[in-house]
Amino acid sequence: MAFSEILPTLPLNRWIERARGAREDEAMAVLKNGRARTMEDFAALLSPAAAPHLEELAAQSQKLTRHFFGNTIRLFAPLYLSNECVNVCKYCGFSRHNAIPRITLPAAKVEDETRLLAKQGFRSLLLVAGEHPKYVANGYVAECIRRCLPLTPQIALELGPLETADYAPLVAAGAEGLVVYQETYHVPTYHDLHTAGPKKHYGWRLDTAERGHAAGFRRLGIGALFGLHDWRLEAVSLAAHARHLLKHCWSSYLTVSLPRLRPAAGGFAVAPENVLEDRELVQLMSALRLLLPTAGIVLSTREPANLRDGLCTLGVTHMSAGSSTEPGGYSHFDESLWTPTRTQPGEQFHIADERPPQAVAAMLRQKGLDPVWKDHDRALSGTRQPPLFETITATSDESAAPSWIPQSR
């Protein structure tokens, strides 16, 4: 059964209540075990009762991450192909009602942007596009993939959801990863925020990763956009989704992302009750690691530099760097100064960490981490075997406590 059929049968309300009201002794029992083996365990780690023990929780997360991933962080760059979109999403800069310049890059320009990113060191790209059947169709994405592959051998896609048969040519062209965020798992909020376009169909989007797995993608990425609804409900739902995919899409490697809303065209404002604070983000990320020890955790440039510098040691396995969220945005930077030569009116959202990729890589090395620009060879892309780095063990002291936790406000 697809996850859209299973989700209504899950005891979400029970898990959410536990995430809001678990006792301190219940949370400490999970911490003592060093793993969250059930959804009830995971929910207890999200509770206010677990918050005073954040350092211990983060230390457990750090220990598991070093054990399964070694001292490595995979670096990638998003490359936006198009901001054309037929959807109306109240929080997104690409929403069709926003008066932004609409751009779809010719495939040759995509190749030029890829060449710029390759010069900066990237060998892993996430190709991103708004959802528009006129512009992002008719072999366009496959052509972009074919042009990019000689320059950067690892390509993932973040597009409007497609049928399995429509994903198959993209896999054949060389794409090995598929990313799709549900945005919010709360059905009434989802329908309120997505009022027009194909994205308004909740269940269709929810099952995208499974259709991608059937098409042959060897990596799947999911996430929620925190700030749209209560963060504990989103966290419990996202974790349940991840566990479903690990069970039913076991031949693909899974990553989970925890993006928070950023300023964008349209001026969507986060309700105070939906804010995910910095310390709560650490709590959520660490709890996810204890529940999903072998899943990748992705950290984007939505977060500010000082926060990313701390989070990268606690559970993160993949980071973007030097990102632009506008089609053609990498051509608009002065590489010698790394400052924008003009604003980016066509961006999806404004990033917070504006450091160049090499500065992020240098920061990782200073923290004893190894920035990895490419983690597998293309020859492995068709094998459907788990990535080799899942068996790496740590070389540092796994018992060391994390050196950084954001302070309470």
JONORWO-V796391 format. One record per backbone hydrogen bond with DSSP energy under -0.5 kcal/mol. NH is the residue of the N-H (numbers start at 1). CO is the residue of the C=O. If there is no record, write none. Layout:
BEGIN
nh=(NH/NH)
co=(CO/CO)
END
This chain:
BEGIN
nh=(5/6/7/9/10/10/12/15/16/17/18/19/20/21/22/27/28/29/30/31/32/33/34/35/36/37/42/43/44/45/46/46/47/50/51/52/53/54/57/58/59/60/61/62/63/64/65/66/67/68/69/70/72/73/74/75/76/77/79/80/81/81/82/83/86/88/89/90/92/93/95/96/98/100/105/109/110/111/112/113/114/115/116/117/118/119/120/121/122/123/125/126/127/127/128/128/129/130/132/136/137/140/143/144/145/146/147/148/149/150/151/152/154/155/156/157/158/166/167/168/169/170/171/172/173/174/174/175/176/177/178/179/180/182/183/184/187/190/191/192/193/194/195/195/196/200/201/202/205/206/207/208/211/212/213/214/215/216/216/217/218/219/220/221/222/224/225/226/226/227/228/234/235/236/237/238/239/240/241/242/243/244/245/246/247/248/249/252/253/255/256/257/258/261/267/274/275/277/281/282/283/284/285/286/287/288/289/290/291/292/295/296/298/299/303/308/309/310/311/312/313/314/315/316/317/318/319/320/321/322/324/328/329/331/332/333/334/335/337/338/339/341/345/347/348/350/351/352/353/354/359/360/361/362/363/364/365/366/367/368/369/370/371/372/373/380/381/383/390/391/392/392/398/400)
co=(2/2/3/6/6/7/10/11/12/13/14/15/16/17/18/23/24/25/26/27/28/29/30/30/290/35/38/39/40/41/42/43/44/47/47/48/50/51/53/54/55/56/57/58/59/60/61/62/63/64/65/66/69/370/317/372/319/124/126/78/79/128/128/103/131/196/87/193/89/348/92/87/95/98/81/106/106/107/108/109/110/111/112/113/114/115/116/118/117/373/154/77/125/156/79/126/158/82/130/132/135/137/139/140/141/142/143/144/145/146/148/148/123/153/125/177/127/163/163/164/165/167/167/168/169/170/171/170/155/155/219/157/221/223/223/182/185/186/187/188/189/190/88/193/88/197/198/200/201/202/203/205/207/208/209/210/211/212/213/212/176/176/253/178/255/257/183/224/259/229/225/230/231/232/233/234/235/236/237/238/239/240/241/242/243/244/245/249/218/220/296/222/298/226/264/271/272/275/277/278/279/280/281/282/283/284/285/286/287/288/292/254/256/318/300/304/305/306/307/308/310/311/311/311/297/297/74/299/76/355/78/80/326/328/329/330/339/333/334/334/334/332/343/344/325/263/349/301/301/352/356/356/357/358/359/360/361/362/363/365/364/71/369/73/371/377/378/380/387/388/68/389/396/397)
END
